[in-house]
Amino acid sequence: MDAVWPVADVLAHLAGRWRVRRDVRDLAGGDEGRFEGITVFGALPGGGLLHEESGTFTWQGVARPATRTLRFLPGRVPGTADVRFADGRPFHELDLTSGRYVADHPCAADLYRGEFTVRDADHWHTLWRVAGPAKDLVLATEYVRDGAGQRVEG
């Protein structure tokens, strides 16, 4: 089990710029891909953070630009977050007070189960397992605070 680092306030912890590497495996077909880029958590008017991810996703040898936007709003419990898609639909809650959190998100007949682990002030990791009739994927993402002086190892 990885070491965990408790976070008193998830929004304060995530604010800023992070380097990202995401490995994607299709368990059904055996294909593998990788996203490399930057995620910026910037302040939202009225509270919370706008998560803007941009970079390059390479799948089956083809590299393409990729972006994703989420909203991290203050959660029901102080120090937690209510994560939403860009259009406002609910995604999952996030509570890192123990340094680790598991979230579920049903998407049609598939289930996304994400495990979030904070390793220290400058490193955190997510592992999403997507299972169902349409998808059978594993997405492992490493985040390193930009300027932390360390590179994401590949």
VMD Tcl script that draws the C-alpha trace (Angstrom):
set ca {
  {0.00 0.00 0.00}
  {1.28 3.47 -0.91}
  {2.01 6.01 1.81}
  {-0.78 8.53 2.18}
  {-0.69 12.19 3.14}
  {-3.88 13.61 4.73}
  {-5.26 16.82 3.23}
  {-7.31 19.13 5.47}
  {-8.78 21.14 2.55}
  {-8.89 19.51 -0.88}
  {-9.55 22.77 -2.76}
  {-6.62 24.59 -1.13}
  {-4.38 21.58 -1.77}
  {-5.23 21.21 -5.47}
  {-5.08 24.91 -6.38}
  {-2.34 25.63 -8.91}
  {-0.65 23.91 -11.82}
  {0.16 20.17 -12.06}
  {2.05 18.07 -14.61}
  {0.02 15.01 -15.59}
  {0.72 11.57 -17.04}
  {-2.18 9.15 -17.55}
  {-1.75 5.59 -18.75}
  {-4.88 4.04 -20.28}
  {-5.35 0.30 -20.79}
  {-8.25 -1.30 -22.62}
  {-8.53 -4.65 -20.84}
  {-10.91 -6.08 -23.45}
  {-8.87 -5.23 -26.55}
  {-5.37 -4.98 -25.09}
  {-4.71 -1.49 -26.46}
  {-2.72 1.02 -24.42}
  {-2.48 4.78 -24.60}
  {-0.98 7.71 -22.74}
  {-2.00 11.28 -21.99}
  {0.70 13.80 -21.07}
  {-0.02 17.41 -20.25}
  {-0.89 20.01 -17.65}
  {-3.83 20.43 -15.29}
  {-4.55 23.87 -13.86}
  {-6.88 24.31 -10.88}
  {-7.86 27.99 -11.02}
  {-10.26 29.93 -8.81}
  {-13.94 30.00 -9.77}
  {-16.02 33.11 -9.04}
  {-18.12 32.33 -5.97}
  {-15.78 29.60 -4.71}
  {-14.29 26.37 -5.90}
  {-11.83 25.55 -8.65}
  {-11.99 25.19 -12.41}
  {-9.97 22.12 -13.45}
  {-8.60 22.60 -16.98}
  {-6.53 19.78 -18.42}
  {-4.73 20.00 -21.76}
  {-2.09 17.94 -23.47}
  {-1.54 15.12 -25.94}
  {-3.30 11.75 -25.91}
  {-1.61 8.98 -27.86}
  {-3.76 5.96 -28.72}
  {-2.78 3.17 -31.11}
  {0.25 5.22 -32.15}
  {-1.75 8.32 -33.08}
  {-1.14 11.50 -31.03}
  {-3.98 14.01 -30.73}
  {-4.57 17.14 -28.66}
  {-6.87 16.45 -25.69}
  {-8.64 18.64 -23.15}
  {-10.97 18.15 -20.21}
  {-12.74 20.62 -17.93}
  {-14.26 19.89 -14.52}
  {-15.55 22.05 -11.68}
  {-14.44 21.33 -8.11}
  {-16.98 23.04 -5.84}
  {-16.97 23.23 -2.04}
  {-18.41 19.99 -0.68}
  {-21.12 19.46 1.94}
  {-18.44 18.88 4.58}
  {-15.74 21.57 5.04}
  {-12.48 20.61 3.31}
  {-14.18 18.32 0.75}
  {-15.19 18.91 -2.89}
  {-18.21 18.26 -5.06}
  {-16.72 17.42 -8.48}
  {-18.88 18.23 -11.48}
  {-18.56 18.03 -15.24}
  {-18.12 21.31 -17.14}
  {-21.89 21.46 -17.82}
  {-22.70 21.13 -14.10}
  {-23.73 17.46 -14.01}
  {-22.54 15.64 -10.86}
  {-19.42 13.47 -11.20}
  {-18.33 12.48 -7.68}
  {-17.50 13.74 -4.21}
  {-13.89 14.05 -3.05}
  {-12.71 13.86 0.56}
  {-8.94 13.60 1.02}
  {-8.84 14.17 4.80}
  {-7.43 10.64 5.23}
  {-5.16 10.99 2.15}
  {-7.19 8.40 0.24}
  {-10.71 8.34 -1.19}
  {-12.81 6.01 -3.35}
  {-15.57 7.44 -5.56}
  {-18.12 5.76 -7.82}
  {-19.77 7.26 -10.89}
  {-22.37 5.31 -12.87}
  {-22.33 6.18 -16.58}
  {-25.14 4.45 -18.48}
  {-24.57 0.74 -17.77}
  {-20.85 1.19 -16.96}
  {-19.42 1.95 -13.52}
  {-16.42 4.23 -12.99}
  {-14.67 3.57 -9.67}
  {-11.88 6.01 -8.82}
  {-9.30 5.75 -6.06}
  {-7.51 8.97 -5.13}
  {-4.26 8.86 -3.14}
  {-2.26 11.87 -1.97}
  {1.39 10.93 -1.52}
  {2.72 14.28 -0.25}
  {2.28 18.02 -0.81}
  {3.40 17.76 -4.45}
  {2.26 14.30 -5.63}
  {-1.10 12.59 -5.96}
  {-2.46 9.69 -7.96}
  {-5.79 8.51 -9.31}
  {-6.71 5.02 -10.46}
  {-10.01 4.70 -12.33}
  {-11.43 1.27 -13.17}
  {-14.23 1.42 -15.74}
  {-16.28 -1.74 -16.08}
  {-19.48 -2.58 -17.90}
  {-20.89 -3.65 -21.21}
  {-19.43 -0.69 -23.14}
  {-16.02 -0.26 -21.49}
  {-13.35 -2.29 -19.70}
  {-10.58 0.20 -18.89}
  {-7.95 1.11 -16.34}
  {-6.78 4.74 -16.19}
  {-3.81 5.47 -13.91}
  {-2.87 9.14 -13.51}
  {0.12 10.70 -11.77}
  {0.03 14.38 -10.80}
  {3.18 16.32 -9.85}
  {2.90 19.94 -8.76}
  {4.52 22.09 -11.43}
  {7.70 23.55 -10.03}
  {8.14 20.72 -7.51}
  {11.53 20.01 -9.08}
  {10.68 16.44 -9.97}
  {9.61 14.88 -13.24}
  {6.80 12.40 -13.78}
  {8.65 9.16 -14.38}
  {7.60 7.04 -17.36}
}
mol new
graphics top color blue
foreach p $ca { graphics top sphere $p radius 0.5 }
foreach p [lrange $ca 0 end-1] q [lrange $ca 1 end] { graphics top cylinder $p $q radius 0.2 }
display resetview
